[in-house]
Amino acid sequence: MTNSSMIPVTLIPGDGIGPEIVNAVTEILDVIKAPFRWDKQIAGMAGVDAVNDPLPAQTIESIHKTGLVLKGPLTTPVGKGYRSINVTLRREFGLFANVRPTKTLIPGRYDNIDIVLVRENLEGFYAAMEHHIPVDNDPRGIATCAGYTSRKECNRIVKYAFDYALHHNRKKVTLVHKANILKELCGLFLEEGRKVAKNYEGKIAVEERIVDACAMELVLKPENYDVIVTTNLFGDILSDLTSGLIGGLGMPPGANIGEKAAMFEAVHGSAPDIAGKNCANPLAVLQASIMMLDHVNRSDLADRVRKAIHKVVIENKVRTRDLGGNATTTDITAALKQAVQ
Ligand code: NAI
C-alpha cells in the first residue's frame, strides 16, 4: 500500500493504562497491515505533564485534519481541576452519538448479551453549567447544575439509533428516559423519540422505559434489550452496567460519531490502580479499532481481528486477570499478533 492511500488517524495514547493498551493495539494492527497512518498526539494528564495543557492546540489541529481518532482513556481529576477532555473533544468536534456495543464473549453469569447502547453525547447534565449559591457563611452552601436537551439533538440521536438498528438487522429500539420526574428535560427527548419512531413503523419496534426500571430489567432480563437510546448521563451509567453484564470494563468499545469526525475508544477509563503493571486488558481498545475498521469500510480486516480475538480468548483461553486468567498485557498481545496473521 502506498503512503498516499493510507488513512491518516490521530492517535492519542492517553493516561494510566492508555499507552500500554494503545501500543498493543497498534502492534496488532501493524500485523494485518491496517491502512492507517498514525499522527501521535497527547491529551489529558500526558498533556499537562508535557506542555501544561490537557488539550494542546496541536492535538485539536491534528483531529481537524484527520477527522478520525483512536484514543486511549484520559484521566479527569475528580471534583476539581480541568474539565473532562473527553467531553471537550466530543463538543469541539460535534460527536453527537456515542455507540457502545456489548456482546458476550466469555459466557458467565449471562450467556447471550447483545445490546447496543446509543448515548446522546453533547447535552444533558454534561453541559456542566454548575454554580454555587452561598448559604449563611458557606460560599458553597448550595450547588446547582443546569442540564439541557434540545429538540434538534433529541431528534438526531433517536434517528441515529433507529438507522443503526435498520442497518445492523436489529429488531427493536428502547427509548430510556426519566420523563415522569424531569418532565421537560426528558419529556422533550421522549416527545421527539416517539415522533422519530413513527417513521420506522413496521420495520423497527419501539419500547419505552423509565431509566430506573431499565437498570433493574437489564440485570433481570437483559434479553429484552436490543438497541437502547438515551440521554447523556443515563447512557454513561447504563453502559457501565451493560459492560458488567459481559464481565467488566475490559471488553466493550465505544465510537463517538459526528458529521465530520469520529473518535474510537474503550468505554473504560485510565485505570490508575493497574497502570504500569502489565496486566491491563487491551481488548476494549482493540474492539474500538475494529469499529474504526468497519467505519472506514475495511470489514475484511475487522473480521480478521474479530476471529483472532475469538481464537485467543475462547479457544486458547489466553485471558487477562479481569477476565479470570493470568495472562499479562504482553502475553495476550503476542497471542493476538500470532492469531491475526
Ligand atoms: P476505570 O474504568 O479506569 O476503572 C474501573 C475499574 O476497572 C478499575 O478497577 C480498573 O482497574 C478496571 N479496568 C478498567 N479498564 C481495564 C482494563 N482495560 N483492563 C483491566 N481492568 C480494567 O474507572 P475509574 O477508576 O472510575 O476512572 C479512572 C479515570 O479514568 C478517571 O480519571 C476517569 O475520569 C477516567 N475515565 C476516562 C474515560 C475515557 O477516557 N473515555 C472513561 C471513564 C473514565
Residues whose N, C-alpha, C, O or C-beta is under 5 A from the ligand:
A	BS01	NAI	G72 P73 L74 T75 T76 P77 N86 L249 G250 A266 V267 H268 G269 S270 A271 P272 D273 I274 C279 A280 N281 D322
